[in-house]
Amino acid sequence: MNRKCPSCKSQSYLIQSKFGYHFRLSVPQDLRAVVGKTEFRYSLRTRSLAEAKIEARRMAGEIQRIFRRMRTMRDLLAAA
């Protein structure tokens, strides 16, 4: 029984299950071949919405930074 978090109004990367909250982030199409996945999905190991939102934002920020670095490296290698 997975469903998007009904009480989250903005992009929150949260999925709620009967066991708690999970983080979910789609891998951008241009990076899927490099990453080898179409999405990241992890248990946040909490039933608290407040805690889940904080952790999901932190994880999303870190993964987005990694995506930017991957694109920068790809572009540098293509230019060489």
Backbone torsions as a table, in degrees:
resi	resn	phi	psi	omega
1	MET	NA	80.6	176.2
2	ASN	-104.8	141.3	174.7
3	ARG	-153.5	156.2	177.1
4	LYS	-63.9	150.4	-178.0
5	CYS	-63.6	111.1	-176.1
6	PRO	-70.1	-23.9	-177.6
7	SER	-95.3	8.7	178.3
8	CYS	-102.1	116.1	-174.6
9	LYS	-87.5	-30.6	-179.7
10	SER	-106.6	177.5	177.3
11	GLN	-60.1	113.2	-174.6
12	SER	-121.5	-11.6	179.6
13	TYR	65.4	22.5	-177.3
14	LEU	-107.0	140.3	170.7
15	ILE	-124.8	134.9	179.1
16	GLN	-105.2	133.5	173.9
17	SER	-124.8	176.2	179.9
18	LYS	-68.3	-13.1	-179.6
19	PHE	-97.5	-9.3	-178.6
20	GLY	140.8	-154.2	-176.1
21	TYR	-106.8	147.1	178.5
22	HIS	-125.7	148.8	175.0
23	PHE	-92.9	137.9	176.9
24	ARG	-142.6	129.7	178.1
25	LEU	-142.7	125.6	177.5
26	SER	-73.8	140.8	175.3
27	VAL	-82.3	131.1	178.5
28	PRO	-57.6	145.7	-176.4
29	GLN	-53.0	-40.7	-176.0
30	ASP	-71.1	-12.0	-179.3
31	LEU	-111.5	-3.0	-175.2
32	ARG	-61.7	-39.0	-180.0
33	ALA	-65.2	-36.2	-179.5
34	VAL	-75.1	-44.7	-177.1
35	VAL	-73.5	-35.9	-179.5
36	GLY	83.9	12.6	179.4
37	LYS	-141.0	160.5	174.0
38	THR	-99.6	-18.0	177.9
39	GLU	-158.0	158.1	170.1
40	PHE	-104.3	135.8	179.2
41	ARG	-145.0	122.4	-177.5
42	TYR	-139.6	147.0	172.7
43	SER	-73.0	135.8	176.5
44	LEU	-89.3	-3.6	176.1
45	ARG	54.1	42.5	176.6
46	THR	-150.7	151.8	172.6
47	ARG	-105.1	-0.9	-179.5
48	SER	-87.2	120.9	179.2
49	LEU	-62.7	-41.4	-179.2
50	ALA	-60.9	-46.8	178.8
51	GLU	-65.3	-40.1	-179.3
52	ALA	-63.4	-40.9	179.6
53	LYS	-62.8	-43.4	-179.7
54	ILE	-63.0	-48.3	-177.8
55	GLU	-67.7	-38.8	179.8
56	ALA	-64.3	-41.5	177.9
57	ARG	-63.5	-41.3	178.8
58	ARG	-63.0	-47.0	-179.4
59	MET	-64.5	-42.5	-179.9
60	ALA	-62.2	-42.6	179.0
61	GLY	-61.9	-44.0	-179.6
62	GLU	-65.9	-43.5	179.9
63	ILE	-66.1	-38.9	177.5
64	GLN	-63.0	-38.3	176.5
65	ARG	-62.6	-41.4	178.0
66	ILE	-63.4	-43.0	177.4
67	PHE	-58.7	-43.3	179.1
68	ARG	-62.0	-42.8	178.6
69	ARG	-63.4	-40.8	179.0
70	MET	-61.7	-42.4	179.0
71	ARG	-66.6	-40.3	178.8
72	THR	-62.0	-46.4	179.5
73	MET	-64.1	-41.8	178.5
74	ARG	-60.5	-44.2	-179.4
75	ASP	-66.8	-39.0	177.2
76	LEU	-64.3	-41.4	179.5
77	LEU	-68.0	-36.8	179.1
78	ALA	-67.8	-31.6	-178.6
79	ALA	-79.1	-18.8	-176.0
80	ALA	-77.7	NA	NA
